[in-house]
Amino acid sequence: MEFTHLRAKQRSQIERLLASKTSVSKIATVVGVDRSTIYREIKRGKVNQKYNALASNERTLKRIAKSAANHPTKPKEIWPLVRHLLNQEWSPDEISARLRIAGSEENWSISHQTIYNWIRRTKSALNKKLRRYQLAKVWKPAKSSYPAGRKSIRQRPKDALAREIAGHWEGDTIRGQSHHHCLLTLVERKSLYTKISPVLQKTAITVAAAVGKELNGLPGLSLTLDNGCEFAHFKDMGLPVFFADPGRPRQRSRNENTNGLIRQYIPKRMRLKTLSRARIQHIEDRLNHRPRKTLGYKTPHEVLFNLTPNSVAFRT
């Protein structure tokens, strides 16, 4: 087999196979590349003597970025980088802004409109990656049984509204094909840091347990939820809980918008039971390492953990 450039999905596959003690020869057969490619990839992607697909992918994209910066007279050099980020579900606006933050040379910068034009001009399949923006839905108040002793969103601490302190969360559930299964989604208001947890039995007890598990070890000052009956055991969640007004999802706008991003990966009619924990973690990582306009094009991970943006912060 000839020299091959690995894709992010293949690197993740290599990492999983190495973790299961699969031989290099077998990995090469499964991935569909030569053994020398696997050996080279393992050498490049080691972090603390252990292969890491995320680190390897970041190094690869940094090399692409460096190549583009060193050839300002050849704008085509930037397109492999743009294509990769579009495949990560980054928007043209996020790509353009993040390249500016990366401190690229002026000739390497690119506008979001140029990216849109390139996609349309080449009639690329990447056009399907662009998020479709629709008119806002008209929400009607939902009939719901309100848990006794619940606190209104109007009683929430003022610093939760200001979004100056990390630790104030918004939560919701995403349904799939079955009403019995759901995904619990939690979004930190200041950083947009997201946690996703599969709930195979959509009951108040299992949802409360999932909230406690996902927020363990993270800043937890408050949690704002809707009035669904799955949140009836809010007193068992381990932090102060507040409820939005019925039929007012925009009071939890950070969570609602993030759920829209999650739907890029998980269609509404998908059977959530078939989602592996590895796939859910992959989606979570994508969201937390994706630059956001409302964060000044920093990533949620950088904001929550107070990190300085480095390069273009590539993640698979």
N, C-alpha and C positions, 0 to 999 in steps of 0.2 A: 504494500500500500504506500501511496505517496504521502509527503508531508501534509498534515491536516491542522487547520485552526479549529480548536474546540469551541463549542457554544456553551453558554452558561448552564443549560440543562444537562449537558454531558458532564460538566465539572461536578454538578451536584450528584450525578449518577456515580461518578468515580469515587466521590467522598463516601457515599453510602456503601459501595462495594468494598472499599478499603476497610471501613468500620466493621464489616461482616467477615473480615479475614479472607476475602477472595483474592486469588492469585492475580498477578499482573497479566499473565497470558489470558486468563478467563475474562478479566476486565476489558482487555483489548478486543476480544471477540464480541462481548456484549455491547460495548460502545461503538464498535465498528471502525476502529483505527488500529494502526500498527503499535506493537509493544513499545517501540522507541518513543512514540508520542506520549504514551502513558507514563513511562519513566521520566521523560522531560517535564511533563505536567506535575508529577509528584514532587520533583525537585524544586520547581518554581513555586508551588503552592504551599510549601511547608510553613507553618507557624508554630513555634515552640516544638519543633521536630514532629509535628502532626499535620497531615494534609488538610487544608481548609479551602473549600470551593469558593467561599466569598472572597477570601484574601487573594486567591489566584485570579479570580475574575477582575478584581480591582487592579491588580498589577498589569494584567493584559490590557485593560482599557486605558490605564495611564500611559502605556507604551504607544497605544494608538493616538492618544491625545498629544503626547510629545512629538510623534511623527508629524501630526497636523501642524503643530506650532512651529516646527522646523522647516515647513514647506508652505509659507504663507502665499506663494504665488500659485499654489495648486489647491483651490478650494475643494476639489473632489476628495482630498485626503480626510476631510471632516465627516463625510457621509457615513463611513462605517461606524463612527462614534454616535452620530445622530440616529442611525438605524437601530443600534443596540439599545439606546435609551428609549426610543419609541416602543421597542419590544418589551421594555420594562414598564410600559404604561405611563411613562412620563409624557406630559403634554408639550407641544412646541414652545409654549411660553416658559415652562419650567426648564426646559433644555437651554433655551437662549439665556435666561437669567443666571442659571447655574454656571454656565461657561464664563459669564462675565465675572462672577464671584471667584471663579478659579484663578483669575488673574492672567488669563491667556493674552497673548499679544494681540494688538488691535486688529491685525489682518485675519485673526482666527475667529473673531466674534461673528455671530450670526443672529439675525433677527428671527422672531417667531414666524413672521409672515413669509420669510424666505423658506423656512422649513415646510410650511403649509403648501407653498407654491411647488416645491420640489416633489412633495408627495403626490400632488395632483398631476403635475407634468409627467411624471414617470408612471402614472396610473398604478402606483404601488399598492400591494395588499396591505401595506401599513395604514392605508386610509381607514381600514376597519378598526385600527387601534385608537383612533381619535374619538374622544368621548362626545356623545351627542347631547347637546343641551336642549332641554325642553321647557315649555312654559310651566310655571309653577302649578302644582295641583291645588284644587280647591278641597280643603280638608273639612270634614264634617265631624262634629263631636262624637266620640265613640261611647257606646253604652258599656260601662265597666263597673265592676264592684270595687269600691275604693276600700283599701285596707284601713282598719280602725287605727287611730293614732298617727296617721300620716301627717307629714309637715308639708306645707305648700312651698313652691319655689320662691315665693315672696319672703319666706323666712330664711332663705339661704344667705350665708355670710356675704358681705359686700365685696370682699376680695375675690370671691368666686366669679362675680360679674366682671370685675376689672381684669381678670386673667393675668395678674402680675405675680402670683405665687403658684407654683406647681402643686398639684394634689387634689384639685377639684375635677371630678370626673362626670361624664354623661354616659348613660347606658341604655341599651335597647336589645331587642332580639331580631334576628333575620330568619324568616321561614323559608323552607324549600318546598319540595313536592308534598311532603307529609307534614301534617299539622302536629305530629308528635315529636318531631325533631326540629331543632333550631340551632342557631349560632348566637351566643351571647357576645355582644360587641361593647367594649368600653373605650371611651376616648377622653384623654386628659385635656382639659380646656385650654391651658396655656400653650402646651407643646404640640397638641394633636396626636400625641403618642397613643397607639392603639393596641388593645389586647383583644384577641378573638378566642372564644372557647366553645367547643362542640358540646351541645346538650342533647343527649339521645332520648331523654324523657323530659318533656317540657312541663315540669311541675315547679311549684314555688320553692320546694325544698332543694331540688337539684340546681335551680338557677341561683339561689342564695349561696349554696356551697361553691358554685363556679365563680361567683363574684369574689368571695373570700380567697379562693385559690389564685385567681389571676392577679389580684392586687397585692398579694403577699410580697413584701419587700420593696414595694413602690410607695411614693408619697400618697397618703390617703386622708384628705381633709373632709371631703363631702362627695356625695354621689347623687346626681339628678336623673330621675327615671320618668317614664310615662306611667299611665294608670293601669297597665295590663295586669291581669290576675296572677301572671307568673312572678310578679314582684311582691306578692302578698307577705312573704317572709323577710321583708326588708330589715327587720330588727336583728336578723341573724347574719347580716352582711359585714359587720365589723367596723362600720364608719357611719356618720350621720347621713341619712337619706332624705331627699326632698323630691316632691312630685310636681311635674309640670301640669299646667291646666289642661283639662280634657280637650282634645282636638286642636292642640297648639304645638305641633312638632317643632316649629321654628324656635321655641324656647330651648330646644336641645339641638340647635343648628349644627354644632360641631359634630355631634354624633350622626345626625341625619345626612350630612354631606359625606362623612366617611363611609356610611353604609352604601351610598351611591358609588363610591370608589370600589368598595368590596364587590359590588354587583358586576364590575368589570371582569371579575374572576369567577363569580358564582351566579349563574343565571337563576331567575326566580323559580323555574320549574325543576331545578336540579335536585337530585336525591342527596340530601346532606349526609345521610348515613354512609354513603360511599366515599366521602372525603376523609383522607387519612390525616392524622395529626401532623405528619411531615408537610403535607400540602397546605394545611391551615397555617403552620408556622412560616412556610414560604410566603404566603400572602401577607401575613403580619409583618415579616421582614421587608417586603417590597414597600409597604405603606410607610413604615417607620424610617426608611432610608430614602424616601422620595421627597425632593424639595417642595415646599409649599409657598405660594405667593403671600399668604397671610403671615408667614413667619419670616418674611424678607428673603425667601428662597433658601432658608436653612431647612434641614430635615427635622422631623419630630425627635429623632434620637439625639441629634446635636443640641436641640433646645432643652429637652428634659434633663440631659446629663451635662449641660453647660460645656459643650465641646466646640472647638473652633473648626469651621468648615475647612476640610482639606481636599485639594484637587476637586474632582467633580463627585466625590463620595459615591462611587459605583458600588452597587450591590446586585446580586443575582435575584 
